Amino acid sequence: MEIDFASVSDNYMALPEEEKNIVREGMAGPMGNIIGKVFGPEFMEGIGTFAAPTPAAPTPKKRTMAPTMPQQQPPAKPQGLAARPQR
């Protein structure tokens, strides 16, 4: 018996999400292990598309630099008598 995995995949994709989840749960549990033993590794590779979709990696937050603190001016030094304007 030949299995047309392309049409199997099309049929699976046409299922409502609830039914896809039922298939996924079954294939991820003991039933999937038994089916793999009965039908062999080629069959399991062919229906690998039944696996639950891997969740997309969360997009990392864009790191920003912390707001800078206003730069403090050094305290003014007394300038002394030489810095006074001459009359």
C-alpha atoms as an extended CHARMM CRD file, in Angstrom:
* protein
*
        87  EXT
         1         1  MET       CA              0.0000000000        0.0000000000        0.0000000000  PROA      1               0.0000000000
         2         2  GLU       CA              1.3790000000        3.3960000000       -0.9960000000  PROA      2               0.0000000000
         3         3  ILE       CA              0.5200000000        6.4870000000        1.0160000000  PROA      3               0.0000000000
         4         4  ASP       CA              0.3500000000        9.8190000000       -0.7580000000  PROA      4               0.0000000000
         5         5  PHE       CA              1.8120000000       12.0380000000        1.9440000000  PROA      5               0.0000000000
         6         6  ALA       CA              1.0830000000       15.1780000000       -0.0710000000  PROA      6               0.0000000000
         7         7  SER       CA             -2.6650000000       14.5090000000        0.0130000000  PROA      7               0.0000000000
         8         8  VAL       CA             -2.4470000000       13.4120000000        3.6710000000  PROA      8               0.0000000000
         9         9  SER       CA             -0.7860000000       16.7310000000        4.4700000000  PROA      9               0.0000000000
        10        10  ASP       CA             -3.4420000000       18.6400000000        2.5090000000  PROA      10              0.0000000000
        11        11  ASN       CA             -6.2120000000       16.7820000000        4.3550000000  PROA      11              0.0000000000
        12        12  TYR       CA             -4.5630000000       17.5200000000        7.6890000000  PROA      12              0.0000000000
        13        13  MET       CA             -4.1930000000       21.2080000000        6.8760000000  PROA      13              0.0000000000
        14        14  ALA       CA             -7.9130000000       21.3330000000        6.0290000000  PROA      14              0.0000000000
        15        15  LEU       CA             -8.8560000000       20.1480000000        9.5270000000  PROA      15              0.0000000000
        16        16  PRO       CA            -10.1390000000       22.6850000000       12.0420000000  PROA      16              0.0000000000
        17        17  GLU       CA             -7.5490000000       23.6590000000       14.6590000000  PROA      17              0.0000000000
        18        18  GLU       CA             -9.3730000000       21.6740000000       17.3600000000  PROA      18              0.0000000000
        19        19  GLU       CA             -9.0830000000       18.4540000000       15.3450000000  PROA      19              0.0000000000
        20        20  LYS       CA             -5.4440000000       19.1780000000       14.5390000000  PROA      20              0.0000000000
        21        21  ASN       CA             -4.7810000000       19.4590000000       18.2770000000  PROA      21              0.0000000000
        22        22  ILE       CA             -6.4110000000       16.0610000000       18.8470000000  PROA      22              0.0000000000
        23        23  VAL       CA             -4.1210000000       14.5070000000       16.2280000000  PROA      23              0.0000000000
        24        24  ARG       CA             -1.0840000000       16.2980000000       17.7030000000  PROA      24              0.0000000000
        25        25  GLU       CA             -1.8630000000       15.0970000000       21.2250000000  PROA      25              0.0000000000
        26        26  GLY       CA             -2.3440000000       11.5390000000       20.0220000000  PROA      26              0.0000000000
        27        27  MET       CA              0.8730000000       11.4930000000       18.0130000000  PROA      27              0.0000000000
        28        28  ALA       CA              2.8720000000       13.0090000000       20.8910000000  PROA      28              0.0000000000
        29        29  GLY       CA              1.7050000000       10.3360000000       23.3400000000  PROA      29              0.0000000000
        30        30  PRO       CA              1.8180000000        6.5530000000       23.5630000000  PROA      30              0.0000000000
        31        31  MET       CA             -0.4140000000        6.1970000000       20.5020000000  PROA      31              0.0000000000
        32        32  GLY       CA              2.2480000000        7.9180000000       18.3760000000  PROA      32              0.0000000000
        33        33  ASN       CA              4.9250000000        5.5420000000       19.6670000000  PROA      33              0.0000000000
        34        34  ILE       CA              2.8020000000        2.4860000000       18.8320000000  PROA      34              0.0000000000
        35        35  ILE       CA              1.9360000000        3.8100000000       15.3610000000  PROA      35              0.0000000000
        36        36  GLY       CA              5.6450000000        4.4050000000       14.7760000000  PROA      36              0.0000000000
        37        37  LYS       CA              6.4340000000        0.8050000000       15.7090000000  PROA      37              0.0000000000
        38        38  VAL       CA              3.6910000000       -0.5690000000       13.4550000000  PROA      38              0.0000000000
        39        39  PHE       CA              4.2100000000        1.6070000000       10.3690000000  PROA      39              0.0000000000
        40        40  GLY       CA              7.9350000000        2.2960000000       10.6970000000  PROA      40              0.0000000000
        41        41  PRO       CA             10.1840000000        5.3530000000       10.6180000000  PROA      41              0.0000000000
        42        42  GLU       CA              9.3480000000        6.3920000000        7.0290000000  PROA      42              0.0000000000
        43        43  PHE       CA              5.7120000000        6.7490000000        7.9690000000  PROA      43              0.0000000000
        44        44  MET       CA              6.5770000000        8.7860000000       11.0540000000  PROA      44              0.0000000000
        45        45  GLU       CA              8.8440000000       11.0630000000        9.0270000000  PROA      45              0.0000000000
        46        46  GLY       CA              6.0630000000       11.5250000000        6.4920000000  PROA      46              0.0000000000
        47        47  ILE       CA              3.5790000000       12.6270000000        9.1190000000  PROA      47              0.0000000000
        48        48  GLY       CA              6.0770000000       14.8010000000       10.9410000000  PROA      48              0.0000000000
        49        49  THR       CA              4.0150000000       17.7720000000        9.8080000000  PROA      49              0.0000000000
        50        50  PHE       CA              1.4080000000       16.7280000000       12.3740000000  PROA      50              0.0000000000
        51        51  ALA       CA              3.6630000000       17.8850000000       15.1590000000  PROA      51              0.0000000000
        52        52  ALA       CA              2.5940000000       20.9410000000       17.0710000000  PROA      52              0.0000000000
        53        53  PRO       CA              4.0050000000       24.0850000000       15.5300000000  PROA      53              0.0000000000
        54        54  THR       CA              6.9690000000       25.3930000000       17.4150000000  PROA      54              0.0000000000
        55        55  PRO       CA              6.1130000000       28.6590000000       19.0730000000  PROA      55              0.0000000000
        56        56  ALA       CA              7.8030000000       31.6190000000       17.5390000000  PROA      56              0.0000000000
        57        57  ALA       CA             10.6750000000       32.8700000000       19.5630000000  PROA      57              0.0000000000
        58        58  PRO       CA              9.6110000000       35.9480000000       21.4610000000  PROA      58              0.0000000000
        59        59  THR       CA             11.0170000000       39.0370000000       19.9120000000  PROA      59              0.0000000000
        60        60  PRO       CA             13.6030000000       40.4070000000       22.2540000000  PROA      60              0.0000000000
        61        61  LYS       CA             12.9110000000       43.7960000000       23.6880000000  PROA      61              0.0000000000
        62        62  LYS       CA             15.0020000000       46.4700000000       22.1590000000  PROA      62              0.0000000000
        63        63  ARG       CA             17.5150000000       47.4930000000       24.7260000000  PROA      63              0.0000000000
        64        64  THR       CA             17.9350000000       51.1620000000       25.1990000000  PROA      64              0.0000000000
        65        65  MET       CA             20.4530000000       53.0310000000       27.1770000000  PROA      65              0.0000000000
        66        66  ALA       CA             19.3160000000       54.3230000000       30.5030000000  PROA      66              0.0000000000
        67        67  PRO       CA             18.5440000000       58.0040000000       30.4510000000  PROA      67              0.0000000000
        68        68  THR       CA             21.6350000000       59.9260000000       31.2640000000  PROA      68              0.0000000000
        69        69  MET       CA             21.7800000000       62.0380000000       34.3270000000  PROA      69              0.0000000000
        70        70  PRO       CA             22.5190000000       65.7130000000       33.7460000000  PROA      70              0.0000000000
        71        71  GLN       CA             26.2100000000       66.2770000000       34.0610000000  PROA      71              0.0000000000
        72        72  GLN       CA             27.1000000000       68.1990000000       37.1430000000  PROA      72              0.0000000000
        73        73  GLN       CA             29.3420000000       71.1710000000       36.6890000000  PROA      73              0.0000000000
        74        74  PRO       CA             32.3480000000       71.2680000000       38.9880000000  PROA      74              0.0000000000
        75        75  PRO       CA             31.9650000000       73.9050000000       41.6680000000  PROA      75              0.0000000000
        76        76  ALA       CA             33.2750000000       77.2900000000       40.5580000000  PROA      76              0.0000000000
        77        77  LYS       CA             36.6370000000       78.1420000000       42.0010000000  PROA      77              0.0000000000
        78        78  PRO       CA             37.1490000000       81.5990000000       43.3630000000  PROA      78              0.0000000000
        79        79  GLN       CA             39.2020000000       83.4070000000       40.7750000000  PROA      79              0.0000000000
        80        80  GLY       CA             41.2570000000       85.6590000000       43.0050000000  PROA      80              0.0000000000
        81        81  LEU       CA             42.3650000000       89.2450000000       42.4740000000  PROA      81              0.0000000000
        82        82  ALA       CA             44.1740000000       88.6890000000       39.1360000000  PROA      82              0.0000000000
        83        83  ALA       CA             40.9780000000       87.6880000000       37.4010000000  PROA      83              0.0000000000
        84        84  ARG       CA             39.2500000000       90.9720000000       38.2100000000  PROA      84              0.0000000000
        85        85  PRO       CA             38.9030000000       93.3350000000       35.3190000000  PROA      85              0.0000000000
        86        86  GLN       CA             41.3840000000       96.1860000000       35.4780000000  PROA      86              0.0000000000
        87        87  ARG       CA             40.1160000000       99.7590000000       35.7320000000  PROA      87              0.0000000000
